[in-house]
Amino acid sequence: MNPVIDRVASWREEGKKAALATVVKVERSGPLGPGTSMAVSEDGQVVGSVSGGCVEPAVYEEAMAAIEGGGPRLLSYGISDDEAFGVGLTCGGTIHIFVERVDW
């Protein structure tokens, strides 16, 4: 079972809108690999992770925008090795995340 998909299914049963964010590519190094996902419900609930915490706030905002009618988008987050540790990233790489509204 996938806890993210299970939660999205339960939100669907409750009639809630949701968005799904999925890591689609990692360049150099990243905290989590491709296929990792995070879902956000219209009332702000979150399940899963796409970065172990370092970019979740930005992805959350993009997911809420998708729920509110924004189209799907491909996001890229990266940082150099020199800056990575200072902002809490233990890896210096780029992660690409696809965010889309889940429509049923």
ChimeraX commands (.cxc) that place a marker at each C-alpha (Angstrom):
marker #1 position 0.00,0.00,0.00 radius 0.5
marker #1 position 1.10,3.56,-0.73 radius 0.5
marker #1 position 0.14,5.93,2.13 radius 0.5
marker #1 position 0.04,8.97,-0.17 radius 0.5
marker #1 position -2.33,7.33,-2.68 radius 0.5
marker #1 position -4.39,5.84,0.16 radius 0.5
marker #1 position -4.85,9.30,1.68 radius 0.5
marker #1 position -5.75,10.85,-1.68 radius 0.5
marker #1 position -8.36,8.10,-2.11 radius 0.5
marker #1 position -9.83,8.89,1.32 radius 0.5
marker #1 position -9.97,12.61,0.46 radius 0.5
marker #1 position -11.80,11.65,-2.73 radius 0.5
marker #1 position -14.37,9.70,-0.69 radius 0.5
marker #1 position -14.82,12.82,1.46 radius 0.5
marker #1 position -15.33,14.97,-1.65 radius 0.5
marker #1 position -12.17,17.01,-1.08 radius 0.5
marker #1 position -10.00,18.45,-3.84 radius 0.5
marker #1 position -6.32,17.54,-3.79 radius 0.5
marker #1 position -3.01,17.95,-5.59 radius 0.5
marker #1 position -0.18,15.51,-6.04 radius 0.5
marker #1 position 3.51,16.44,-6.25 radius 0.5
marker #1 position 5.90,13.80,-7.58 radius 0.5
marker #1 position 9.69,13.83,-7.91 radius 0.5
marker #1 position 10.30,13.07,-11.59 radius 0.5
marker #1 position 14.05,13.63,-11.85 radius 0.5
marker #1 position 17.08,14.20,-9.62 radius 0.5
marker #1 position 20.31,15.70,-10.91 radius 0.5
marker #1 position 23.51,14.99,-8.99 radius 0.5
marker #1 position 22.13,14.24,-5.54 radius 0.5
marker #1 position 18.81,14.78,-3.85 radius 0.5
marker #1 position 17.22,13.92,-0.53 radius 0.5
marker #1 position 14.59,11.63,-2.10 radius 0.5
marker #1 position 14.47,9.87,-5.44 radius 0.5
marker #1 position 12.16,9.83,-8.44 radius 0.5
marker #1 position 8.70,8.51,-7.71 radius 0.5
marker #1 position 8.59,10.00,-4.22 radius 0.5
marker #1 position 5.36,11.93,-3.72 radius 0.5
marker #1 position 3.48,14.31,-1.50 radius 0.5
marker #1 position -0.23,15.15,-1.58 radius 0.5
marker #1 position -2.07,18.20,-0.30 radius 0.5
marker #1 position -5.81,18.50,0.32 radius 0.5
marker #1 position -7.87,21.63,-0.19 radius 0.5
marker #1 position -8.09,22.08,3.57 radius 0.5
marker #1 position -4.30,22.01,3.96 radius 0.5
marker #1 position -3.65,18.43,5.03 radius 0.5
marker #1 position -0.34,17.00,3.81 radius 0.5
marker #1 position 0.88,13.45,3.43 radius 0.5
marker #1 position 4.24,12.28,2.09 radius 0.5
marker #1 position 7.38,14.18,1.22 radius 0.5
marker #1 position 9.32,15.19,-1.89 radius 0.5
marker #1 position 12.46,16.49,-0.23 radius 0.5
marker #1 position 12.64,15.42,3.37 radius 0.5
marker #1 position 11.48,18.90,4.36 radius 0.5
marker #1 position 13.75,21.35,2.57 radius 0.5
marker #1 position 11.38,22.46,-0.22 radius 0.5
marker #1 position 8.03,21.25,1.12 radius 0.5
marker #1 position 6.76,24.78,1.94 radius 0.5
marker #1 position 7.26,25.92,-1.66 radius 0.5
marker #1 position 5.74,22.73,-3.07 radius 0.5
marker #1 position 2.79,23.10,-0.68 radius 0.5
marker #1 position 2.07,26.58,-2.08 radius 0.5
marker #1 position 2.28,25.26,-5.66 radius 0.5
marker #1 position -0.06,22.39,-4.77 radius 0.5
marker #1 position -2.61,24.78,-3.27 radius 0.5
marker #1 position -2.43,26.91,-6.44 radius 0.5
marker #1 position -3.06,23.77,-8.53 radius 0.5
marker #1 position -6.09,22.89,-6.39 radius 0.5
marker #1 position -7.45,26.40,-6.90 radius 0.5
marker #1 position -7.38,25.99,-10.66 radius 0.5
marker #1 position -3.79,26.46,-11.69 radius 0.5
marker #1 position -2.60,24.01,-14.29 radius 0.5
marker #1 position -0.03,21.30,-13.82 radius 0.5
marker #1 position 3.54,22.50,-13.57 radius 0.5
marker #1 position 7.08,21.20,-13.51 radius 0.5
marker #1 position 9.16,22.78,-10.77 radius 0.5
marker #1 position 12.90,22.68,-10.26 radius 0.5
marker #1 position 14.68,23.27,-6.98 radius 0.5
marker #1 position 18.43,23.24,-6.70 radius 0.5
marker #1 position 21.32,24.57,-4.73 radius 0.5
marker #1 position 25.08,24.44,-5.01 radius 0.5
marker #1 position 27.12,22.19,-2.74 radius 0.5
marker #1 position 28.64,25.25,-1.06 radius 0.5
marker #1 position 25.23,26.66,-0.09 radius 0.5
marker #1 position 23.42,23.38,0.56 radius 0.5
marker #1 position 24.51,22.67,4.09 radius 0.5
marker #1 position 23.81,26.23,5.25 radius 0.5
marker #1 position 20.12,26.00,4.35 radius 0.5
marker #1 position 19.56,22.48,5.62 radius 0.5
marker #1 position 20.13,20.54,2.42 radius 0.5
marker #1 position 22.63,17.78,2.95 radius 0.5
marker #1 position 22.85,17.30,-0.79 radius 0.5
marker #1 position 23.78,19.76,-3.49 radius 0.5
marker #1 position 21.71,18.90,-6.50 radius 0.5
marker #1 position 18.51,19.69,-8.33 radius 0.5
marker #1 position 15.16,17.99,-7.92 radius 0.5
marker #1 position 12.39,18.28,-10.50 radius 0.5
marker #1 position 8.85,17.96,-9.17 radius 0.5
marker #1 position 5.65,17.65,-11.18 radius 0.5
marker #1 position 2.60,19.14,-9.43 radius 0.5
marker #1 position -0.93,18.48,-10.61 radius 0.5
marker #1 position -4.46,18.70,-9.33 radius 0.5
marker #1 position -6.05,15.32,-8.79 radius 0.5
marker #1 position -9.37,15.33,-10.59 radius 0.5
marker #1 position -11.90,12.59,-10.25 radius 0.5
marker link #1:1,2 radius 0.2
marker link #1:2,3 radius 0.2
marker link #1:3,4 radius 0.2
marker link #1:4,5 radius 0.2
marker link #1:5,6 radius 0.2
marker link #1:6,7 radius 0.2
marker link #1:7,8 radius 0.2
marker link #1:8,9 radius 0.2
marker link #1:9,10 radius 0.2
marker link #1:10,11 radius 0.2
marker link #1:11,12 radius 0.2
marker link #1:12,13 radius 0.2
marker link #1:13,14 radius 0.2
marker link #1:14,15 radius 0.2
marker link #1:15,16 radius 0.2
marker link #1:16,17 radius 0.2
marker link #1:17,18 radius 0.2
marker link #1:18,19 radius 0.2
marker link #1:19,20 radius 0.2
marker link #1:20,21 radius 0.2
marker link #1:21,22 radius 0.2
marker link #1:22,23 radius 0.2
marker link #1:23,24 radius 0.2
marker link #1:24,25 radius 0.2
marker link #1:25,26 radius 0.2
marker link #1:26,27 radius 0.2
marker link #1:27,28 radius 0.2
marker link #1:28,29 radius 0.2
marker link #1:29,30 radius 0.2
marker link #1:30,31 radius 0.2
marker link #1:31,32 radius 0.2
marker link #1:32,33 radius 0.2
marker link #1:33,34 radius 0.2
marker link #1:34,35 radius 0.2
marker link #1:35,36 radius 0.2
marker link #1:36,37 radius 0.2
marker link #1:37,38 radius 0.2
marker link #1:38,39 radius 0.2
marker link #1:39,40 radius 0.2
marker link #1:40,41 radius 0.2
marker link #1:41,42 radius 0.2
marker link #1:42,43 radius 0.2
marker link #1:43,44 radius 0.2
marker link #1:44,45 radius 0.2
marker link #1:45,46 radius 0.2
marker link #1:46,47 radius 0.2
marker link #1:47,48 radius 0.2
marker link #1:48,49 radius 0.2
marker link #1:49,50 radius 0.2
marker link #1:50,51 radius 0.2
marker link #1:51,52 radius 0.2
marker link #1:52,53 radius 0.2
marker link #1:53,54 radius 0.2
marker link #1:54,55 radius 0.2
marker link #1:55,56 radius 0.2
marker link #1:56,57 radius 0.2
marker link #1:57,58 radius 0.2
marker link #1:58,59 radius 0.2
marker link #1:59,60 radius 0.2
marker link #1:60,61 radius 0.2
marker link #1:61,62 radius 0.2
marker link #1:62,63 radius 0.2
marker link #1:63,64 radius 0.2
marker link #1:64,65 radius 0.2
marker link #1:65,66 radius 0.2
marker link #1:66,67 radius 0.2
marker link #1:67,68 radius 0.2
marker link #1:68,69 radius 0.2
marker link #1:69,70 radius 0.2
marker link #1:70,71 radius 0.2
marker link #1:71,72 radius 0.2
marker link #1:72,73 radius 0.2
marker link #1:73,74 radius 0.2
marker link #1:74,75 radius 0.2
marker link #1:75,76 radius 0.2
marker link #1:76,77 radius 0.2
marker link #1:77,78 radius 0.2
marker link #1:78,79 radius 0.2
marker link #1:79,80 radius 0.2
marker link #1:80,81 radius 0.2
marker link #1:81,82 radius 0.2
marker link #1:82,83 radius 0.2
marker link #1:83,84 radius 0.2
marker link #1:84,85 radius 0.2
marker link #1:85,86 radius 0.2
marker link #1:86,87 radius 0.2
marker link #1:87,88 radius 0.2
marker link #1:88,89 radius 0.2
marker link #1:89,90 radius 0.2
marker link #1:90,91 radius 0.2
marker link #1:91,92 radius 0.2
marker link #1:92,93 radius 0.2
marker link #1:93,94 radius 0.2
marker link #1:94,95 radius 0.2
marker link #1:95,96 radius 0.2
marker link #1:96,97 radius 0.2
marker link #1:97,98 radius 0.2
marker link #1:98,99 radius 0.2
marker link #1:99,100 radius 0.2
marker link #1:100,101 radius 0.2
marker link #1:101,102 radius 0.2
marker link #1:102,103 radius 0.2
marker link #1:103,104 radius 0.2
view
